[in-house]
């Protein structure tokens, strides 16, 4: 289940007054879900699953598995392979291909490898040691990079149901691997490793809220004895996110807020909460000329009943965007159309002697 206990924290942040939105924060948010091959420890991605000779790469991997001696060595091999397959997914998407089959194949290859990763984690020796600890720390960093990569892909292909379904299934397999690691390393120990990996992520005005959203997703499928540790880490990130969010609201213009919001995982409670609260502040600008977050109008809409319909449509559009069900491009086009019609309605009302003449 989601973690409702700290969502109220976000509401408290929004209780502060809204200043004039005049400054723009540099758009560093794209770094939050930008994952390179270097981040994954892959120096050369090599052949992609769309290449007819890709089987040679798989042959080489099977040879690596055959020569790995002992459970820890095998686990390190699988971690290297799963990072390679994550890098292949990133490369196929970055190529700009419209081949849905190629993208889905790369995602399925990665998802299947997570099954191998889970088996390797399950076979990991229980006795502690520096090599085992180093492997688990590397696994935590890799898994969090994979979460970021899959969130990025989910955002890019939100309008393609087939790709979205594959991404969702792939994330589920990733989170099952994280569950295996939590069980093997111990909830407190591996949660601390995840927290360290998420803290090290660069960029992002809402990076702490993003981290909380990832932990909330992991919490849903985690072993029951790991959920308390994950909830505590979630709380810590959300508390730090308060200051981040208030700073963003103090400094950002509308476009920056949109860019920041779309870095949060689509359909997450955290994205919906932030989006709805930002829009609450947007609505204040409709009746308070001193606020300039969304300069929709110069007069309150209450004097022209017909204009309220446009306000409601704008509100519904923003809510859809906040929840990730409308892409940024769709939002921009529909917003421009609705705002233009709204401005015409208000202008007609301003020159009329009665509100009814603005119909």
C-alpha positions as CSV (number, residue, x, y, z in Angstrom):
1,X,0.0,0.0,0.0
2,X,1.0,3.6,-0.4
3,X,2.5,5.5,2.5
4,X,-0.1,8.0,3.5
5,X,1.5,8.9,6.8
6,X,3.8,11.5,5.4
7,X,1.8,12.9,2.5
8,X,0.3,15.3,5.0
9,X,3.8,16.8,5.4
10,X,3.5,18.1,1.9
11,X,0.2,19.7,2.7
12,X,1.9,21.5,5.6
13,X,4.5,22.9,3.2
14,X,1.8,24.5,1.1
15,X,0.2,26.3,4.0
16,X,2.8,29.0,3.6
17,X,2.0,32.1,1.5
18,X,2.7,32.2,-2.2
19,X,5.1,34.9,-3.3
20,X,5.3,36.4,-6.8
21,X,6.6,33.9,-9.3
22,X,9.1,36.0,-11.1
23,X,12.4,34.1,-11.1
24,X,13.2,30.9,-13.0
25,X,15.1,28.0,-11.6
26,X,17.7,26.5,-14.0
27,X,16.2,23.4,-15.5
28,X,18.5,20.9,-13.8
29,X,15.6,18.5,-13.2
30,X,16.3,16.4,-16.3
31,X,19.4,15.1,-14.5
32,X,17.2,13.4,-12.0
33,X,16.1,10.6,-14.4
34,X,18.9,10.8,-16.9
35,X,21.0,7.6,-16.7
36,X,24.0,7.1,-18.9
37,X,25.9,3.9,-19.7
38,X,28.7,5.3,-17.5
39,X,26.3,5.5,-14.5
40,X,25.6,1.8,-15.1
41,X,29.3,0.9,-15.2
42,X,29.2,0.0,-18.9
43,X,32.0,1.5,-21.0
44,X,30.8,0.2,-24.3
45,X,27.2,-0.9,-24.9
46,X,28.0,-2.9,-28.0
47,X,25.5,-4.8,-30.0
48,X,21.8,-4.1,-29.3
49,X,18.9,-6.6,-29.2
50,X,17.8,-5.2,-32.5
51,X,21.0,-6.4,-34.2
52,X,20.8,-9.8,-35.9
53,X,24.2,-10.8,-34.4
54,X,23.1,-10.1,-30.8
55,X,23.2,-13.8,-30.1
56,X,27.0,-13.6,-30.0
57,X,26.8,-11.3,-27.0
58,X,24.5,-13.7,-25.2
59,X,26.9,-16.5,-26.0
60,X,29.7,-14.5,-24.3
61,X,27.5,-13.9,-21.3
62,X,26.8,-17.6,-20.9
63,X,30.5,-18.3,-21.0
64,X,31.0,-15.8,-18.2
65,X,28.4,-17.6,-16.1
66,X,30.0,-21.0,-16.8
67,X,33.4,-19.8,-15.6
68,X,32.1,-18.0,-12.5
69,X,33.2,-19.9,-9.4
70,X,31.0,-19.7,-6.3
71,X,27.7,-17.9,-5.5
72,X,29.3,-14.5,-4.9
73,X,31.2,-14.6,-8.2
74,X,28.0,-15.7,-10.0
75,X,26.1,-12.8,-8.4
76,X,28.7,-10.3,-9.6
77,X,28.4,-11.7,-13.1
78,X,24.6,-11.3,-13.1
79,X,24.9,-7.8,-11.7
80,X,27.3,-6.9,-14.6
81,X,24.9,-8.5,-17.1
82,X,21.8,-6.8,-15.8
83,X,23.6,-3.4,-15.9
84,X,24.6,-4.2,-19.6
85,X,21.0,-4.9,-20.4
86,X,19.8,-1.8,-18.7
87,X,22.3,0.2,-20.8
88,X,21.0,-1.6,-23.9
89,X,17.5,-0.4,-23.1
90,X,18.7,3.1,-22.7
91,X,20.6,2.9,-26.0
92,X,17.6,1.6,-28.0
93,X,15.4,4.3,-26.6
94,X,18.1,7.0,-27.2
95,X,18.4,5.9,-30.8
96,X,15.0,7.5,-31.4
97,X,13.6,4.4,-33.0
98,X,9.9,4.1,-33.5
99,X,10.2,0.3,-33.5
100,X,8.0,-0.6,-30.6
101,X,9.1,-4.2,-31.0
102,X,12.7,-3.3,-30.6
103,X,12.1,-1.3,-27.4
104,X,9.9,-4.0,-26.0
105,X,12.5,-6.7,-26.8
106,X,15.2,-4.7,-25.0
107,X,12.9,-4.3,-22.0
108,X,12.0,-8.0,-22.0
109,X,15.7,-9.0,-22.1
110,X,16.3,-6.8,-19.1
111,X,13.2,-8.2,-17.3
112,X,14.3,-11.8,-17.9
113,X,17.8,-11.0,-16.6
114,X,16.2,-9.7,-13.4
115,X,14.9,-13.2,-12.9
116,X,18.5,-14.5,-13.1
117,X,19.5,-11.7,-10.7
118,X,16.9,-12.8,-8.2
119,X,18.2,-16.4,-8.2
120,X,21.8,-15.2,-7.7
121,X,20.7,-13.0,-4.7
122,X,18.8,-16.0,-3.2
123,X,22.0,-18.1,-3.5
124,X,24.2,-15.4,-2.0
125,X,26.1,-16.8,1.1
126,X,24.8,-15.6,4.4
127,X,28.2,-15.0,6.0
128,X,29.3,-11.4,6.1
129,X,32.4,-10.2,4.4
130,X,33.9,-7.2,2.6
131,X,33.4,-8.7,-0.9
132,X,29.7,-9.6,-0.1
133,X,29.2,-6.1,1.3
134,X,30.8,-4.5,-1.7
135,X,28.5,-6.5,-4.0
136,X,25.3,-5.5,-2.1
137,X,26.4,-1.8,-2.1
138,X,26.9,-2.0,-5.9
139,X,23.6,-3.7,-6.3
140,X,21.8,-0.9,-4.4
141,X,23.4,1.7,-6.7
142,X,22.6,-0.3,-9.8
143,X,18.9,-0.9,-8.8
144,X,18.3,2.8,-8.1
145,X,19.8,3.8,-11.4
146,X,17.5,1.2,-13.1
147,X,14.5,2.7,-11.3
148,X,15.4,6.1,-12.7
149,X,15.9,4.7,-16.2
150,X,12.6,2.9,-16.2
151,X,10.8,6.0,-14.9
152,X,12.3,8.0,-17.7
153,X,11.1,5.5,-20.3
154,X,7.7,5.3,-18.7
155,X,7.4,9.1,-19.1
156,X,8.5,9.1,-22.7
157,X,6.1,6.3,-23.7
158,X,3.1,7.3,-21.6
159,X,1.0,7.5,-24.7
160,X,1.8,3.9,-25.8
161,X,-0.1,1.4,-23.8
162,X,1.9,-1.6,-25.0
163,X,5.2,-0.1,-24.1
164,X,3.8,1.2,-20.8
165,X,2.6,-2.3,-19.8
166,X,6.0,-3.7,-20.6
167,X,7.7,-1.0,-18.5
168,X,5.4,-1.6,-15.6
169,X,6.1,-5.3,-15.7
170,X,9.8,-4.6,-15.9
171,X,9.7,-2.4,-12.8
172,X,7.8,-5.1,-11.0
173,X,10.7,-7.6,-11.7
174,X,13.2,-5.0,-10.6
175,X,11.4,-4.4,-7.3
176,X,11.3,-8.2,-6.7
177,X,15.1,-8.2,-7.0
178,X,15.2,-5.4,-4.5
179,X,13.0,-7.5,-2.2
180,X,15.5,-10.4,-2.5
181,X,18.3,-8.1,-1.6
182,X,16.4,-6.7,1.4
183,X,15.8,-10.3,2.7
184,X,19.4,-11.3,2.1
185,X,21.2,-8.2,3.5
186,X,18.7,-7.4,6.2
187,X,16.0,-4.7,6.0
188,X,17.9,-1.9,7.8
189,X,21.2,-2.6,6.1
190,X,20.0,-2.7,2.5
191,X,17.5,0.2,3.0
192,X,20.5,2.2,4.2
193,X,22.3,1.3,1.0
194,X,19.3,2.3,-1.1
195,X,19.1,5.6,0.8
196,X,22.8,6.3,0.2
197,X,22.3,5.6,-3.6
198,X,19.3,7.9,-3.9
199,X,21.0,10.7,-1.9
200,X,23.9,10.5,-4.4
201,X,21.7,11.2,-7.4
202,X,22.5,14.6,-8.9
203,X,20.1,17.3,-10.1
204,X,16.4,17.7,-9.5
205,X,14.5,20.4,-7.6
206,X,12.3,17.6,-6.3
207,X,14.9,14.9,-6.0
208,X,14.1,14.0,-2.4
209,X,10.4,13.7,-3.2
210,X,11.3,11.6,-6.2
211,X,13.4,9.3,-3.9
212,X,10.4,9.0,-1.6
213,X,8.2,8.0,-4.5
214,X,10.6,5.3,-5.5
215,X,10.7,4.0,-1.9
216,X,6.9,4.0,-1.8
217,X,6.8,1.8,-4.9
218,X,9.4,-0.6,-3.4
219,X,7.4,-0.7,-0.2
220,X,4.4,-2.1,-2.0
221,X,6.1,-5.4,-2.9
222,X,8.8,-5.5,-0.1
223,X,8.9,-8.3,2.5
224,X,6.7,-7.4,5.5
225,X,9.8,-7.3,7.8
226,X,11.4,-4.6,5.5
227,X,8.4,-2.2,5.3
228,X,9.2,-0.4,8.5
229,X,12.7,0.4,7.5
230,X,11.5,1.6,4.1
231,X,8.8,3.7,5.7
232,X,11.4,5.4,7.9
233,X,13.6,6.2,4.9
234,X,10.5,7.5,3.1
235,X,9.8,9.9,5.9
236,X,13.4,11.2,6.0
237,X,13.3,12.0,2.2
238,X,9.8,13.6,2.5
239,X,11.0,15.8,5.4
240,X,14.0,17.0,3.3
241,X,11.6,17.4,0.4
242,X,9.6,20.1,2.3
243,X,12.5,22.6,2.0
244,X,13.0,21.7,-1.7
245,X,9.4,22.2,-2.5
246,X,9.1,25.5,-0.7
247,X,12.2,26.8,-2.5
248,X,10.8,25.8,-5.8
249,X,7.5,27.5,-5.1
250,X,9.3,30.6,-4.0
251,X,11.5,30.9,-7.2
252,X,9.9,29.0,-10.1
253,X,7.8,30.1,-13.0
254,X,5.1,27.9,-14.5
255,X,7.3,26.2,-17.1
256,X,9.9,25.3,-14.4
257,X,7.2,23.9,-12.2
258,X,5.9,21.7,-15.1
259,X,9.5,20.5,-15.9
260,X,10.1,19.6,-12.2
261,X,6.7,17.9,-11.8
262,X,7.1,15.6,-14.8
263,X,10.3,14.1,-13.4
264,X,8.2,12.5,-10.6
265,X,6.9,9.0,-11.4
266,X,3.6,9.1,-13.3
267,X,0.6,7.8,-11.4
268,X,2.5,8.1,-8.1
269,X,0.7,9.6,-5.1
270,X,3.6,12.0,-4.6
271,X,3.3,13.4,-8.2
272,X,-0.4,13.8,-7.8
273,X,0.0,15.5,-4.5
274,X,2.6,18.0,-5.7
275,X,0.6,18.7,-8.9
276,X,-2.6,19.3,-7.1
277,X,-1.0,21.6,-4.5
278,X,0.8,23.6,-7.2
279,X,-2.5,24.0,-9.0
280,X,-4.2,25.3,-5.8
281,X,-1.7,28.1,-5.8
282,X,-2.3,28.6,-9.5
283,X,-6.0,29.2,-8.8
284,X,-5.1,31.9,-6.4
285,X,-3.7,33.9,-9.3
286,X,-7.2,33.9,-10.8
287,X,-8.5,36.3,-8.2
288,X,-5.3,37.9,-6.9
289,X,-3.6,40.2,-9.5
290,X,-0.4,40.3,-7.4
291,X,0.2,36.6,-8.1
292,X,1.7,35.8,-11.5
293,X,2.2,32.0,-11.5
294,X,-0.3,31.5,-14.4
295,X,-1.4,34.9,-15.9
296,X,-4.7,33.6,-17.2
297,X,-6.8,36.7,-16.6
298,X,-7.1,40.2,-15.2
299,X,-10.6,40.0,-13.8
300,X,-12.2,37.4,-11.5
301,X,-14.3,34.9,-13.4
302,X,-17.2,35.0,-10.9
303,X,-18.7,38.0,-12.8
304,X,-19.1,35.9,-15.9
305,X,-20.7,32.5,-15.3
306,X,-19.8,31.2,-18.8
307,X,-16.1,31.8,-18.1
308,X,-16.2,29.5,-15.1
309,X,-16.5,26.5,-17.5
310,X,-13.1,27.4,-19.0
311,X,-11.7,27.6,-15.4
312,X,-13.0,24.1,-14.7
313,X,-11.6,22.7,-17.9
314,X,-8.2,24.3,-17.1
315,X,-8.4,22.8,-13.6
316,X,-9.2,19.3,-15.0
317,X,-6.4,19.6,-17.6
318,X,-3.8,20.5,-14.9
319,X,-5.0,17.6,-12.7
320,X,-4.6,15.2,-15.6
321,X,-1.1,16.5,-16.3
322,X,-0.2,16.2,-12.6
323,X,-1.3,12.6,-12.5
324,X,0.7,11.8,-15.6
325,X,-2.3,10.9,-17.8
326,X,-1.6,13.8,-20.2
327,X,1.8,14.3,-21.9
328,X,3.6,17.6,-21.7
329,X,3.0,18.2,-25.4
330,X,-0.7,17.5,-25.1
331,X,-0.9,19.8,-22.1
332,X,0.8,22.7,-23.9
333,X,-1.6,22.5,-26.9
334,X,-4.8,22.1,-24.9
335,X,-3.8,24.8,-22.4
336,X,-3.0,27.3,-25.2
337,X,-6.4,26.7,-26.7
338,X,-8.4,26.9,-23.5
339,X,-6.5,30.0,-22.2
340,X,-7.1,31.8,-25.5
341,X,-10.9,31.1,-25.3
342,X,-10.9,32.0,-21.6
343,X,-9.2,35.4,-22.3
344,X,-11.7,36.1,-25.0
345,X,-14.6,35.4,-22.6
346,X,-13.1,37.6,-19.9
347,X,-12.4,40.4,-22.4
348,X,-16.0,40.3,-23.7
349,X,-17.3,40.4,-20.2
350,X,-15.1,43.4,-19.3
351,X,-16.7,45.5,-22.1
352,X,-20.2,44.4,-21.3
353,X,-22.6,46.2,-19.0
354,X,-23.8,43.0,-17.4
355,X,-22.2,39.6,-16.8
356,X,-24.9,37.9,-18.9
357,X,-23.8,39.8,-22.1
358,X,-20.5,37.9,-22.0
359,X,-22.3,34.8,-23.2
